[in-house]
Amino acid sequence: MSDTIQNAIDYLQETRDNMLEDYKQLLRFPSIGADPAHNADVKACAEWIVTELRALGFENCEAVATGGHPVVYGEWLRAGADKPTVLVYAHYDVQPVDPLPLWDSEPFTGTIRAGRMYARGASDNKAGVWGNLKTFEALLRANGELPVNVKIMFEGEEESGSPSIETFVATNKERLSADVLLNCDGDLQPDAPQLVYAGRGIVSAEVRVTGPSADIHSGLYGGIVQNPLHVTGKIIGSLHDEAGRVCLPGYYDALQEASPGEKARIAAGFDAEALRENAGVAQFWGEGLAPAAERATVYPTLDINGMWGGYQGPGSKTIIPAEAGFKVTMRLAPDQDPTVVSQQLKMHIESFASETVQVECNIGEEAWYFQLDMDGPWLEAVQSAIAATFGQRAQLVRTGGSIPILGVFNRLIGLPITAFAYGHGEGIHSPNEYLDIDSFCSGLEAGVRLYHNLGAVS
Amino acid sequence: MSDTIQNAIDYLQETRDNMLEDYKQLLRFPSIGADPAHNADVKACAEWIVTELRALGFENCEAVATGGHPVVYGEWLRAGADKPTVLVYAHYDVQPVDPLPLWDSEPFTGTIRAGRMYARGASDNKAGVWGNLKTFEALLRANGELPVNVKIMFEGEEESGSPSIETFVATNKERLSADVLLNCDGDLQPDAPQLVYAGRGIVSAEVRVTGPSADIHSGLYGGIVQNPLHVTGKIIGSLHDEAGRVCLPGYYDALQEASPGEKARIAAGFDAEALRENAGVAQFWGEGLAPAAERATVYPTLDINGMWGGYQGPGSKTIIPAEAGFKVTMRLAPDQDPTVVSQQLKMHIESFASETVQVECNIGEEAWYFQLDMDGPWLEAVQSAIAATFGQRAQLVRTGGSIPILGVFNRLIGLPITAFAYGHGEGIHSPNEYLDIDSFCSGLEAGVRLYHNLGAVS
């Protein structure tokens, strides 16, 4: 069996340069799922992956239509009935790229500089897609087979909050049946491997505040017509108190204090100084509510992600704008029900409506928190592969981010979840996103060991 | 002398169609002074007007360079030393056109529909430029001379708050010396002629709030990094109380109660229902501070004209944005010193800076209120021309808008000011701006009478 592993690893090393060149093909698709202008690009990206899966010998490969972007499905089930079936999750959609001027190279041309592959999605999460394809290729070319049964589910709406995935999973339960879900959306640093074992839920919303029927002259109407931007400021200003607490009635009702063991695990996986430096801020905010490690991971938050209204160009334009708006996301603690929280938000925001302005809060995504299966054999299979490759087991860390699909599997299907990631990157959701190439290549070797280990679970 | 008038009026009626066609040439210049992308268009517009003035026989015509956009100057001084010299003011720059999709025809192609000329600037204030050119043309072609000495000063920065005009006036006192300043920036409705006799001062500013060094992931940093958009909301929300009062310390200190006579004049010139309907709002705002007529004209205001920050595209983008900003203008009451008020604004806004966000408030324009010469012969010359043309004298109304140049002449030169306007329009500063063509043509006739009357002032 160790020959199986070594053969695949030899194959990976021999084909490294081609592998990187080929990765650029995947990176070239501007698969920005949140922007309808890129719908065709998202679809083309899905179809390209389907073609790759077919070329590997996967069966029933399909870009499965959903209400939104397709889910890439494919299966390799020839390992035998005594072997586990692993449902592999990653996502091929990417974040928008703006502000474009801050990119040092084109975001949709994979560009190698100083051992890094720069592109939007190079790390988040086309590395998860490409890592799996290349791991399977290595195992199949070297040994003619995979050590486990595999089902692929690569999503195209992760960055938009996975609006279609709940329906997709509910209507494809048979097709997706498996023994474990392997989440490959993440990051793995060889020097200090970490695995995300839990994340926050999320609620997103978009708010629109409207007043006069058109932009009107602020000299002629200033003082008598209420300005929607003033109301928008009042709303945004009302969402936090001075301490940083979210001011929605009932918002913290479901909040449970983490256990002492969980608090210790969170603290151990939290590098405050590195985060502060990455963010480029002099100091953190919200101190006093909870320790920073918990505020960033398990404590609920509310952030305005964008806002707009009126004239934004150079110089001045003396108007009372007809409308304003903003986008908001909340990160939810365990047990915070997203459908309850979203109504708390909507009621609070719409309470600012009056005879003089209209206020509309439209809820977008609503997703639960998630947590890996911590006690079964699956996490051990991952940890062994990481230890064999990097000389140490992964530290288990809690993220403040969200993976809506995992909440769906946790609550809808009850499927155990485990996680792995191919390589390390930075700049996800920011300009100059990159994937560290050496870490990705050792991630592929760890991937070979991981699937081997999963095949040994009985 | 009445032949003089009739000859000119006959000329205007005979040349009406050509005059409208030719007006489209002036409307074609996208002279958006506030947008540096249109600098060349503004300059080209100024030079086109200079050429027109020369063709009329004006002398020393020049697009005079300033620190910003040129001032169009020209003079016709052959009426004789016993005749008054009138310094004529209008502006050829226009407001930006966004939101462009709301325009029913191209904003920089003069389009005639149902007796209206649609274009950005058709009313505000290329009608003032074109009206004077055509009045002079009629008088010169019909009678070979003008009844008064005329100096032209057409500005290119009115919509940007006239940043260069104070210096221009101060350094060109000799060239601009005159007996009266005639302001032609305004609107005149034949059925119910009104003249603006006073307006508010103005202060503008742009605010920038910065936090993290780049947009960062709101899942990973939410709860520990302060969001500049939240602070922006707090700032905007702090600028008014619930009643609509501006919450800057000292803001109302210089405010003087208008005299009973002035209050009556303001009320008589104020059509609340028409304004409410034009604005498209169910009811006014700020009731309780002062009567609506005064809030819209003589009472000071503060309006956010635009704001921005983070992701504004379709869908969602889960970031804490690196920065946010907004534009603000304040309309000032008589005796409110703009340099004092601007510091009140700056101090209040920058007090929101902290260890976690930077806040910068940059003051733009600072202009005093203005008031026409109410007791001299100049206003009577205007009123007689209006009465002879429209069968009634103009109602004197106070505007809530600002004409920074008039504040400069009021305070810097002490020159008496009077005012006239060519025609009626709507949609100024909004999509689908238009000029009513019949009213413009009768405005030209009134203009002929006005210059005749001014020539009779001794």
Interface residues (C-beta under 8 A of the other chain):
Chain A: G33 A34 D35 P36 A37 Q95 P96 D98 P99 L102 E159 S160 G161 G199 R200 I202 S204 E206 G211 P212 S213 A214 D215 I216 H217 S218 G219 L220 Y221 G222 G223 I224 V225 Q226 N227 L229 H230 T232 G233 K234 I235 I236 G237 S238 L239 H240 G244 L275 N278 A279 G280 V281 A282 Q283 F284 W285 G286 L289 A292 R295 A296 Y299 P300 T301 L302 D303 I304 N305 G306 M307 W308 G309 G310 Y311 Q312 G313 P314 G315 S316 K317 T318 I319 I320 P321 A324 F326 K327 T329 R331 E355 T356 G364 E365 T399 G400 G401 S402 I428 H429 S430 P431
Chain B: G33 A34 D35 P36 A37 Q95 P96 D98 P99 L102 E159 S160 G161 G199 R200 I202 S204 E206 G211 P212 S213 A214 D215 I216 H217 S218 G219 L220 Y221 G222 G223 I224 V225 Q226 N227 L229 H230 T232 G233 K234 I235 I236 G237 S238 L239 H240 G244 L275 N278 A279 G280 V281 A282 Q283 F284 W285 G286 L289 A292 R295 A296 Y299 P300 T301 L302 D303 I304 N305 G306 M307 W308 G309 G310 Y311 Q312 G313 P314 G315 S316 K317 T318 I319 I320 P321 A324 F326 K327 T329 R331 E355 T356 G364 E365 T399 G400 G401 S402 I428 H429 S430 P431
